């Protein structure tokens, strides 16, 4: 085989050489006997697509975060794209989002046929409501806030702007299961809230998967059709629609891990708090603003570091998997050339992308490892 | 005796230990997306189909969609497919923004090359023949018509893995082909999955980016793609089952040939012509008394299906395309007369006998 631009195998091989990793999946699934037993039952039952474990997962998510409806889909990306389509976003429309996000956020907007319009971030690294207002045009149809790293955006202001200007809100909560702002869970502010079950998310499965929540009966009905070819019944279709279903097999894994989610979340929060305290002594390191009345679930623990690239290399040499999420903001991607942005358009985003670094805070990280990480960071700046 | 239309459980019993071992290996390895299992499956699948590349994606619908998108199909273009397919074929075309056009099928139930020219306009950019039931469409003639007008071909091979025509496998005729690994297919995984085949190096590279957000490396997107990847856990099972596929397809054919031999003259039966090697994902007979026969078989414990009773051009979703009853007479007649009998790799001889006897015991009004 030639022409295989799959860059992941090399990356995984490199990551395996490290000892303090972002990737914890081998530890997490070292003993999967319980899951495998349920999968064996599934294989006997054969309800592979939209089976009963999918229903069960959807009900449990509703119960967990207080949503009226949940729809399991193929991925977090598809949750975003299907939400936009269901809300009528399409060609000629604009959707406002942050340039400091993963590709899928923008890809979903483009796939829906709309044009992404970026607005800069604030000191919490999330969409700045003031910048959103400035980006609204007569073509704006929706706002797509991203709860980056598991920190909810200022949703009171964002939903207020949306209400005032007659815009839809689709939350990219892919990083933010169980995150809260005041008493409301991330994903519960917008017309829909979209989540990913990708293997490296706080709640994860054995492949790609996603889900979205909504309180609207109408949207729920539409989205349940849209994920399954638009089929009204076996033989009739109302619209030509997508195939984007959460596998029953993956729902089994998700249901299993839902029981562990509080522990996963609490561990991340505790590890992050410890890093916050320990790194406060390091002048060259800054952490994002931590808004009050907010529960951040730390899908990523991101800091800003002076001489970031050097520090990253230094830590990697010492077997610490310090990663950059992400070095190139969306508006400066080769794929964004058609939108006409340039460096300088979003100074806060650009400054963050130039200096941001993520440290592992997953449930399997030990205090000794954290101490080692902080000691090496101090050593780097002392050196 | 009860004869089920499909029986996935029997295949599972054949492979139980191996399947569970694969699940265990993938999960304990902790690598779930775009890893070594997928790479291996892609190489094996490409070799099986006789093409240079296979690209694993999330499902068969996406396989068709991504093939069309990677070939540049979009608004202002037109693409042609058969009106007697599953919805996904039409959806994939509509979803690109291109105008969806249908062309009637022939007696083989597949796109009729003789009618194709009438459906072609100067905007036609792609033709999507569907190898319905696992029988390869008349690709030499379709290819010739397409070549005349510089039109690309994307095969909908969702039902046809392992089928061939004059020694060429389904998936090796077009610029690209989309396969489904859905649990009801001859080769299936334990959830949704799909594969694209192509022998075009640059198309393969474009497809591998398209399925993974358009990423050319971890940090840079060449274009805005989608997320449509075949999970490692599914790819592992794909490899495991691909080894059995020829034997399973052989059993499909054995049952089908027996049906055709015994039921010829009673109902219209499918028969391969010279050079055709069909894999009978579905075994479809035709009779004007379809509904009554289905009822009779149901009473005798034989489960049947109609694939599909409402042609695509008569779906509510197609109402804006300007077609109506009478637009595609062959397809519409098929929709009223086809019936799918149980055929799968684990159907027993006794079950096949019961199906045959049950059909024979139906009193066809006015004889055959």
Interface residues (C-beta under 8 A of the other chain):
Chain A: X1 X2 X3 X4 X5 X6 X7 X8 X9 X11 X12 X23 X25 X26 X27 X28 X29 X30 X32 X35 X36 X39 X40 X42 X43 X44 X46 X48 X49 X74 X75 X76 X77 X78 X81 X102 X103 X104 X106 X107 X110 X111 X113 X198 X199 X205 X206 X207 X208 X229 X230 X231 X235 X236 X237 X238 X239 X240 X241 X242 X243 X244 X245 X247 X248 X249 X250 X324 X326 X327 X328 X333 X334 X335
Chain B: X8 X9 X12 X16 X19 X20 X23 X24 X26 X27 X28 X29 X30 X31 X32 X33 X34 X35 X36 X39 X42 X43 X46 X52 X53 X58 X59 X60 X61 X62 X87 X88 X90 X91 X94 X95 X97 X182 X183 X190 X191 X192 X201 X202 X204 X205 X208 X209 X212 X213 X214 X215 X216 X217 X218 X219 X220 X221 X222 X223 X224 X225 X226 X227 X228 X229 X231 X232 X233 X234 X306 X308 X309 X310 X315 X316 X317 X318
